[in-house]
């Protein structure tokens, strides 16, 4: 009975996280997640991605996992990575990127011409290439779940901490978690795009007894777009 109540509560919360009310002070600028851009190839919107630099060179990836060791790992296979030809602008950003294990990384906003699918980079390992026009660090907006829930979802780059509750096909971020992983009473929630691709992070969360629902406090970097938060990177918050 307790397990059934937990699952029903989770599904009811998800159903309540629908359209968000409009706000007259929507933050700008706005961005398109890289994986969405790969489906269009031509877009006038700046694209959000992580710049990942390793021994093979520089490329753009839609998401990174920070939970599988010292070195962040891409959420997608190489056929979904975007190769960047070497150049001075890449060298400049590489010097500003965060070192982690065997790589360096930096969240960036880019514009340029996407090519692919095809075979690009060393040994044709990567599925796309971009000829850059601009590339700059992505300006994260520090926010809260409560503020995010009242912000029009038009493509903001946000960093937010909250309680993640996730099943295979549904996920929400709540202001706080109560006993057993349920959202604390009268807390705001927002939906996350699913399925979540960070298996390493999910494996570190608490599992509800007898079910596939996982929960825990996390920090999410992502794009608030079309009524959902599109995660680019998630980290478990300890304590």
Rosetta blueprint (number, residue, H / E / L):
1 X L
2 X H
3 X H
4 X H
5 X H
6 X H
7 X H
8 X H
9 X H
10 X H
11 X H
12 X H
13 X H
14 X H
15 X H
16 X H
17 X L
18 X L
19 X L
20 X L
21 X L
22 X L
23 X L
24 X L
25 X L
26 X L
27 X L
28 X L
29 X L
30 X L
31 X L
32 X E
33 X E
34 X H
35 X H
36 X H
37 X H
38 X H
39 X H
40 X H
41 X L
42 X L
43 X L
44 X L
45 X L
46 X L
47 X E
48 X E
49 X E
50 X E
51 X E
52 X E
53 X E
54 X E
55 X L
56 X L
57 X E
58 X E
59 X E
60 X E
61 X E
62 X L
63 X L
64 X E
65 X E
66 X L
67 X L
68 X L
69 X L
70 X L
71 X L
72 X L
73 X E
74 X E
75 X L
76 X L
77 X L
78 X H
79 X H
80 X H
81 X L
82 X E
83 X E
84 X E
85 X L
86 X L
87 X L
88 X H
89 X H
90 X H
91 X H
92 X H
93 X H
94 X H
95 X H
96 X H
97 X L
98 X E
99 X E
100 X E
101 X L
102 X L
103 X E
104 X E
105 X E
106 X E
107 X E
108 X E
109 X E
110 X E
111 X E
112 X E
113 X E
114 X E
115 X E
116 X E
117 X E
118 X E
119 X E
120 X E
121 X L
122 X H
123 X H
124 X H
125 X L
126 X E
127 X E
128 X E
129 X E
130 X E
131 X E
132 X E
133 X E
134 X E
135 X E
136 X E
137 X E
138 X L
139 X L
140 X L
141 X E
142 X E
143 X L
144 X L
145 X H
146 X H
147 X H
148 X H
149 X L
150 X L
151 X L
152 X L
153 X L
154 X E
155 X E
156 X E
157 X E
158 X E
159 X E
160 X E
161 X E
162 X E
163 X E
164 X E
165 X E
166 X E
167 X L
168 X L
169 X L
170 X L
171 X E
172 X E
173 X E
174 X E
175 X L
176 X L
177 X E
178 X L
179 X H
180 X H
181 X H
182 X L
183 X E
184 X L
185 X L
186 X L
187 X L
188 X L
189 X E
190 X E
191 X E
192 X E
193 X L
194 X L
195 X L
196 X L
197 X L
198 X L
199 X H
200 X H
201 X H
202 X H
203 X H
204 X L
205 X L
206 X E
207 X E
208 X L
209 X L
210 X L
211 X L
212 X L
213 X L
214 X E
215 X E
216 X E
217 X E
218 X E
219 X E
220 X E
221 X E
222 X E
223 X E
224 X E
225 X E
226 X L
227 X L
228 X E
229 X E
230 X E
231 X E
232 X E
233 X E
234 X E
235 X E
236 X E
237 X L
238 X L
239 X L
